[in-house]
Amino acid sequence: MISPTLAGRGMGIRFCTVWLGIVLGLLVPGCRTPGPTAARPHRGSATNNLPAVYPQFRFVPEKLAELDAVINASVARREIPGAVLWLGHGSANHFKAYGCRSVWPTEETMTSDTIFDAASLTKVLATTPALVKLMEQGRIDLDDPVQRHVPEFRHARITLRHLATHTSGLPPGLTQKTEGYEAAIARACAEKTNAAPGTAFKYSDVNFILLGEVVRRVSGQTLAAYVEQEFYRPLGMRDTGYWPPLEKTDRVAPTERIADGILRGTVHDPTARRMGGVAGHAGVFTTAPDLARYCRMLLNGGELGGVRVLSPDSVRRMTTPQSPRGLAESRGIGWDINSPYAGPRGKVFPVGSYGHTGWTGTSLWIDPASQSFVLLLSNRNHPDGGGSIVSLRSSVGTLAAEACGLRAPAAVPAR
């Protein structure tokens, strides 16, 4: 069937209906779970060109089987239509697709190269590395007042650190609906705070809307252009970026039905959509193979396959505690270390590991101590905005750590 697409990229909403192909597996009626693809190479993925420093690690087979079982059970309960899992441990990889990419208007089997709306993973895939790159170049400092770079911002005491660690006191989202990028920035600059800067942790999209604007003004490029130039292209992340090309639409996992059809290749987050699809808090699309490359780069101190995109010190600063002292929650620059949002860590990965989640059903968690990472990508809000992945994320995090041979429970250090 031909895939009709509304004209216009800024606010266009793509529609695509594809007949279900070969049906595999036995769990879910209609669209069934594909067969195992564990630890197999994928063209253009992190499995290729691994740095030689990674030792050969092995997985615990029983735990891999448990991982498959909990994800398949979540698909069978219709908590998610499907998912892609990538577990990396040293140079070893367990990589598998489950369930459906689409269940409405037609069913499509999930594939390992499915492109997902990363949602808030945008914060650590785009805005955070861009911010740190500019810090590395001496163009900004984490303790700069936001007003130094965005003079119209109303709060003189709020710094880039406050924004990056979600301790600014700004609201979770824009308190008034806006249309267009500039209007959203103006609204973010005018928002009132509900706590003094540095005194409380409150996760906020407004923080990263503002940080995205800082990157734009300091770099002189759009955030989309800057991260493509500095990170995605050098790292070989071929399917990562804002606004997936139209020719890749069939590989994009659709998210929610809206009045005009279904969101497919257009960012789900309403604020990012009204901003034209490019924002500091949401808008990036990606695949598991691309994310695996990104995780390998971080584990290798900012370099992958002979290409360096960040210094080891920049990676360390991003992924170690940068929150103001005295707070129970611990955040790096953008990254979650120990907060109520750290569910993907599970019960075994230690504090000191780090990661992030996305509203659409995406998450990643990285443990430098064991040279491990786990990616769980889903479109849990397809097709009707429901679905749940919170419990599954935690279970996957626990089993992933155990599959890598970790056993000690995560301890929460006193601060």
C-alpha positions as CSV (number, residue, x, y, z in Angstrom):
1,M,0.0,0.0,0.0
2,I,1.3,3.5,-0.8
3,S,2.2,5.6,2.3
4,P,0.6,9.0,2.1
5,T,2.5,11.8,3.7
6,L,1.2,15.3,4.5
7,A,3.2,18.0,2.8
8,G,5.6,20.1,4.9
9,R,8.3,19.0,7.3
10,G,7.9,21.5,10.1
11,M,4.5,20.4,11.2
12,G,3.9,17.5,8.7
13,I,2.6,14.2,10.1
14,R,3.5,11.1,8.2
15,F,1.2,8.3,7.6
16,C,2.4,4.9,6.6
17,T,0.5,1.6,6.3
18,V,2.5,-1.5,5.3
19,W,1.2,-5.0,4.9
20,L,2.6,-7.4,7.5
21,G,5.4,-9.5,6.1
22,I,6.6,-12.9,7.2
23,V,5.2,-13.8,10.6
24,L,7.7,-15.3,13.1
25,G,7.5,-16.6,16.6
26,L,4.6,-17.9,18.7
27,L,3.8,-15.4,21.3
28,V,1.6,-12.5,20.1
29,P,-1.4,-13.0,17.8
30,G,-1.2,-11.3,14.4
31,C,2.3,-9.8,14.7
32,R,4.6,-12.3,16.3
33,T,8.0,-12.2,18.0
34,P,10.9,-12.7,15.6
35,G,13.3,-15.5,16.3
36,P,16.5,-15.0,18.3
37,T,19.2,-12.6,16.9
38,A,21.4,-12.7,20.0
39,A,25.0,-11.5,19.7
40,R,24.9,-11.4,15.9
41,P,26.7,-8.7,13.9
42,H,24.7,-5.9,12.3
43,R,25.9,-3.9,9.4
44,G,27.0,-0.5,10.5
45,S,26.5,-1.3,14.1
46,A,28.7,-1.1,17.2
47,T,29.7,-4.8,16.7
48,N,31.9,-3.7,13.9
49,N,35.2,-1.8,14.4
50,L,35.3,-2.2,18.1
51,P,38.3,-0.7,19.8
52,A,40.9,-3.4,20.6
53,V,40.9,-2.4,24.3
54,Y,37.7,-4.3,24.9
55,P,38.3,-7.8,26.3
56,Q,36.1,-10.7,25.3
57,F,33.3,-11.1,27.8
58,R,30.7,-13.7,28.0
59,F,27.0,-13.6,29.1
60,V,25.2,-15.8,31.5
61,P,22.9,-17.8,29.1
62,E,20.2,-18.4,31.7
63,K,19.9,-14.6,32.3
64,L,19.6,-14.0,28.6
65,A,16.7,-16.4,28.4
66,E,15.1,-14.6,31.3
67,L,15.5,-11.3,29.5
68,D,13.8,-12.7,26.5
69,A,11.0,-14.1,28.7
70,V,10.2,-10.8,30.5
71,I,10.1,-8.8,27.3
72,N,8.0,-11.3,25.5
73,A,5.6,-11.4,28.4
74,S,5.3,-7.6,28.3
75,V,4.5,-7.8,24.6
76,A,1.9,-10.6,25.3
77,R,0.3,-8.4,28.0
78,R,0.1,-5.6,25.4
79,E,2.1,-3.3,27.7
80,I,4.2,-2.5,24.6
81,P,3.7,-3.5,21.0
82,G,7.3,-4.5,20.7
83,A,10.9,-3.7,21.5
84,V,14.5,-3.9,20.5
85,L,17.1,-4.9,23.1
86,W,20.8,-4.5,22.9
87,L,23.0,-5.6,25.8
88,G,26.7,-4.9,25.4
89,H,29.4,-6.3,27.7
90,G,33.0,-5.7,26.6
91,S,33.0,-6.7,23.0
92,A,30.1,-9.2,23.5
93,N,26.6,-8.2,22.3
94,H,23.1,-9.6,22.7
95,F,20.8,-8.0,20.2
96,K,17.2,-8.9,19.5
97,A,13.9,-7.6,18.3
98,Y,10.5,-8.5,19.8
99,G,6.9,-8.2,18.8
100,C,5.5,-5.5,16.5
101,R,6.7,-2.2,15.2
102,S,3.2,-1.2,14.3
103,V,-0.2,-2.6,15.3
104,W,-2.4,0.1,13.7
105,P,-3.5,0.7,11.0
106,T,-1.7,-2.4,9.9
107,E,0.7,-4.8,11.7
108,E,4.4,-4.8,11.1
109,T,7.0,-7.1,12.7
110,M,9.6,-5.3,14.8
111,T,13.0,-5.3,13.1
112,S,16.5,-4.7,14.6
113,D,17.0,-1.6,12.5
114,T,13.7,0.1,13.5
115,I,14.0,3.8,14.0
116,F,12.5,5.1,17.3
117,D,11.4,8.5,18.5
118,A,14.0,8.8,21.3
119,A,11.9,11.4,23.2
120,S,13.9,12.6,26.2
121,L,17.0,10.6,25.3
122,T,17.4,13.7,23.1
123,K,18.7,15.4,26.2
124,V,21.7,13.1,26.4
125,L,22.1,12.3,22.7
126,A,22.1,15.9,21.5
127,T,22.0,18.7,24.0
128,T,24.3,17.3,26.6
129,P,27.2,16.3,24.3
130,A,26.8,19.6,22.5
131,L,27.0,21.5,25.7
132,V,30.1,19.6,26.9
133,K,31.8,20.0,23.5
134,L,31.4,23.8,23.8
135,M,32.7,23.6,27.4
136,E,35.7,21.6,26.1
137,Q,36.4,24.3,23.6
138,G,36.3,27.0,26.4
139,R,33.3,28.7,24.9
140,I,31.0,28.2,27.9
141,D,31.4,27.2,31.5
142,L,29.0,25.0,33.5
143,D,28.7,27.8,36.2
144,D,27.9,30.5,33.7
145,P,24.7,32.4,34.4
146,V,22.2,31.5,31.7
147,Q,21.8,35.3,31.1
148,R,25.4,35.4,29.8
149,H,24.2,33.5,26.7
150,V,20.5,34.2,26.7
151,P,20.2,37.8,28.0
152,E,16.4,37.9,28.0
153,F,16.2,35.0,30.5
154,R,14.6,36.5,33.6
155,H,16.5,34.7,36.4
156,A,20.0,36.1,37.1
157,R,21.0,33.4,39.6
158,I,20.2,30.3,37.5
159,T,23.3,28.8,35.9
160,L,23.9,26.2,33.1
161,R,24.7,23.7,35.9
162,H,21.2,24.3,37.4
163,L,19.6,23.6,34.0
164,A,21.8,20.6,33.3
165,T,21.1,18.9,36.7
166,H,17.4,19.9,36.9
167,T,17.9,22.0,39.9
168,S,16.9,25.4,38.4
169,G,13.4,25.4,40.1
170,L,11.8,25.9,36.6
171,P,8.5,24.1,35.9
172,P,8.4,20.6,34.3
173,G,7.1,22.0,31.0
174,L,6.1,25.3,29.4
175,T,3.1,26.7,31.3
176,Q,1.5,28.2,28.2
177,K,1.0,26.7,24.7
178,T,3.2,28.3,22.1
179,E,3.5,28.1,18.3
180,G,6.9,28.2,16.7
181,Y,10.5,28.0,18.0
182,E,11.1,31.6,18.9
183,A,7.8,31.8,20.9
184,A,8.8,28.7,22.9
185,I,12.1,30.2,23.8
186,A,10.5,33.4,24.8
187,R,8.0,31.5,27.0
188,A,10.9,29.5,28.6
189,C,12.8,32.7,29.3
190,A,9.7,34.1,31.1
191,E,8.8,31.1,33.2
192,K,8.6,31.6,37.0
193,T,10.5,29.3,39.4
194,N,8.9,27.2,42.2
195,A,12.2,26.8,44.2
196,A,15.4,28.7,44.7
197,P,18.2,27.6,42.3
198,G,20.2,24.7,43.6
199,T,17.9,23.7,46.5
200,A,15.7,21.0,44.9
201,F,15.7,18.5,42.1
202,K,12.8,18.8,39.7
203,Y,13.0,17.2,36.3
204,S,12.1,19.8,33.7
205,D,11.9,20.0,29.9
206,V,12.2,23.8,30.2
207,N,15.8,23.3,31.4
208,F,16.8,21.6,28.2
209,I,14.8,23.8,25.9
210,L,16.9,26.6,27.2
211,L,20.2,24.6,27.0
212,G,19.4,23.8,23.3
213,E,19.0,27.5,22.7
214,V,22.4,28.1,24.5
215,V,24.0,25.6,22.1
216,R,22.4,27.4,19.1
217,R,23.5,30.8,20.1
218,V,27.1,29.9,21.1
219,S,27.8,27.5,18.2
220,G,26.0,29.7,15.6
221,Q,24.3,26.5,14.2
222,T,21.0,24.8,14.8
223,L,21.2,22.1,17.4
224,A,20.3,19.6,14.7
225,A,23.2,20.7,12.5
226,Y,25.7,20.9,15.3
227,V,25.2,17.4,16.6
228,E,25.1,15.9,13.1
229,Q,28.5,17.6,12.4
230,E,30.2,16.9,15.7
231,F,28.8,13.5,16.7
232,Y,26.5,11.5,14.5
233,R,28.4,11.7,11.3
234,P,31.9,11.1,12.8
235,L,30.6,8.2,14.9
236,G,28.9,6.5,11.9
237,M,25.4,6.9,13.5
238,R,23.6,6.7,10.2
239,D,20.0,6.7,11.4
240,T,20.3,9.2,14.2
241,G,19.1,12.8,14.1
242,Y,16.2,15.1,14.0
243,W,13.5,14.5,11.3
244,P,14.3,11.1,9.8
245,P,14.5,11.3,6.0
246,L,11.2,10.4,4.1
247,E,12.8,7.4,2.5
248,K,13.3,5.8,6.0
249,T,9.7,6.3,7.1
250,D,8.8,2.6,6.7
251,R,11.5,1.8,9.3
252,V,10.2,4.3,11.9
253,A,8.2,3.0,14.8
254,P,4.9,5.0,14.9
255,T,3.8,6.4,18.2
256,E,0.3,7.9,19.0
257,R,-2.8,8.2,17.0
258,I,-4.0,11.8,16.8
259,A,-7.0,13.5,15.1
260,D,-5.4,13.5,11.7
261,G,-3.8,10.1,11.7
262,I,-0.8,8.6,13.4
263,L,2.6,10.2,14.3
264,R,5.3,8.4,12.3
265,G,8.6,10.2,11.7
266,T,7.2,13.3,13.4
267,V,8.3,13.9,17.0
268,H,5.6,12.8,19.6
269,D,6.4,15.5,22.1
270,P,3.8,18.3,21.5
271,T,6.1,21.1,22.5
272,A,8.9,19.9,20.3
273,R,6.5,19.4,17.5
274,R,5.2,23.0,17.8
275,M,8.9,24.2,17.8
276,G,9.4,22.7,14.4
277,G,10.7,19.3,15.5
278,V,14.1,20.4,16.7
279,A,14.4,21.2,20.5
280,G,16.8,20.6,23.3
281,H,14.5,18.3,25.2
282,A,13.0,16.1,22.4
283,G,13.1,15.4,18.7
284,V,15.9,13.0,18.0
285,F,15.2,9.7,16.3
286,T,17.6,6.7,16.6
287,T,18.2,3.0,16.3
288,A,19.7,0.4,18.7
289,P,22.8,-0.1,16.5
290,D,23.5,3.7,16.5
291,L,22.9,3.9,20.2
292,A,25.3,1.0,20.8
293,R,28.0,3.0,18.9
294,Y,27.3,6.0,21.1
295,C,27.5,3.9,24.3
296,R,30.8,2.3,23.1
297,M,32.2,5.8,22.5
298,L,31.3,6.9,26.1
299,L,32.8,3.7,27.6
300,N,36.0,4.3,25.6
301,G,36.4,7.8,27.0
302,G,35.0,9.8,24.0
303,E,36.5,7.8,21.1
304,L,35.3,5.1,18.8
305,G,37.2,3.4,15.9
306,G,40.0,5.9,16.0
307,V,37.6,8.9,15.9
308,R,37.6,11.1,19.0
309,V,34.5,13.3,19.5
310,L,35.0,14.2,23.2
311,S,37.9,14.2,25.6
312,P,38.1,11.6,28.5
313,D,37.7,14.5,30.9
314,S,34.5,15.7,29.2
315,V,33.0,12.2,29.4
316,R,33.9,12.0,33.1
317,R,32.3,15.4,33.8
318,M,29.2,14.4,31.9
319,T,28.7,11.2,33.8
320,T,29.8,11.9,37.3
321,P,27.8,13.9,40.0
322,Q,27.4,17.6,39.1
323,S,24.4,18.4,41.2
324,P,24.6,21.0,43.9
325,R,25.8,19.6,47.3
326,G,23.2,18.6,49.8
327,L,20.6,17.0,47.4
328,A,19.6,13.4,47.7
329,E,19.4,13.1,43.9
330,S,22.6,12.8,41.9
331,R,22.8,13.9,38.3
332,G,25.7,14.4,35.9
333,I,25.5,16.9,33.1
334,G,22.2,15.7,31.7
335,W,22.7,12.1,32.8
336,D,20.9,10.4,35.6
337,I,23.0,8.7,38.2
338,N,20.7,8.3,41.2
339,S,17.2,9.8,41.2
340,P,13.6,8.7,41.0
341,Y,14.1,8.4,37.2
342,A,16.9,5.8,37.5
343,G,14.6,2.8,37.1
344,P,16.6,1.3,34.2
345,R,19.5,0.8,36.5
346,G,17.6,-2.1,38.1
347,K,18.7,-3.7,41.4
348,V,22.2,-4.7,40.5
349,F,24.1,-2.1,38.4
350,P,25.9,0.1,41.0
351,V,25.4,3.8,41.7
352,G,28.1,5.3,39.6
353,S,26.6,3.8,36.5
354,Y,24.4,6.3,34.5
355,G,21.6,6.5,32.0
356,H,18.4,8.1,30.9
357,T,14.8,7.4,29.8
358,G,12.4,8.7,27.2
359,W,8.6,9.1,27.4
360,T,7.9,7.1,24.3
361,G,9.4,3.9,25.9
362,T,13.1,4.3,25.3
363,S,15.9,3.9,27.8
364,L,19.6,3.3,28.1
365,W,21.9,2.5,31.1
366,I,25.7,2.3,31.1
367,D,28.1,0.8,33.7
368,P,31.7,1.8,33.1
369,A,32.9,-0.5,35.9
370,S,31.8,-3.6,34.1
371,Q,32.1,-2.2,30.5
372,S,28.4,-2.9,30.1
373,F,25.4,-1.1,28.7
374,V,21.7,-2.0,28.1
375,L,19.4,-0.4,25.5
376,L,15.6,-1.0,25.6
377,L,13.8,0.8,22.8
378,S,10.0,0.7,22.4
379,N,7.1,2.7,21.2
380,R,5.0,1.9,24.3
381,N,2.5,4.7,23.6
382,H,1.5,3.2,20.2
383,P,-1.2,3.3,19.1
384,D,-3.4,5.0,21.7
385,G,-1.1,6.8,24.1
386,G,-1.2,4.0,26.7
387,G,1.2,1.2,27.4
388,S,3.6,0.9,30.3
389,I,7.3,0.2,30.4
390,V,8.3,1.3,33.9
391,S,8.3,-2.1,35.5
392,L,9.9,-3.8,32.4
393,R,12.8,-1.3,32.4
394,S,13.7,-2.2,36.0
395,S,13.4,-5.9,35.3
396,V,15.5,-5.6,32.2
397,G,18.2,-3.5,34.0
398,T,18.4,-6.1,36.8
399,L,18.6,-9.1,34.4
400,A,21.0,-7.3,32.1
401,A,23.5,-6.8,35.0
402,E,23.1,-10.4,36.0
403,A,23.6,-11.5,32.5
404,C,26.9,-9.7,32.6
405,G,27.9,-11.6,35.7
406,L,27.2,-8.9,38.2
407,R,25.7,-10.0,41.5
408,A,26.2,-7.3,44.2
409,P,23.1,-5.2,44.9
410,A,23.3,-1.5,44.1
411,A,24.2,0.4,47.2
412,V,23.1,4.0,47.7
413,P,26.0,6.0,49.2
414,A,25.5,8.7,51.8
415,R,25.9,12.2,50.5
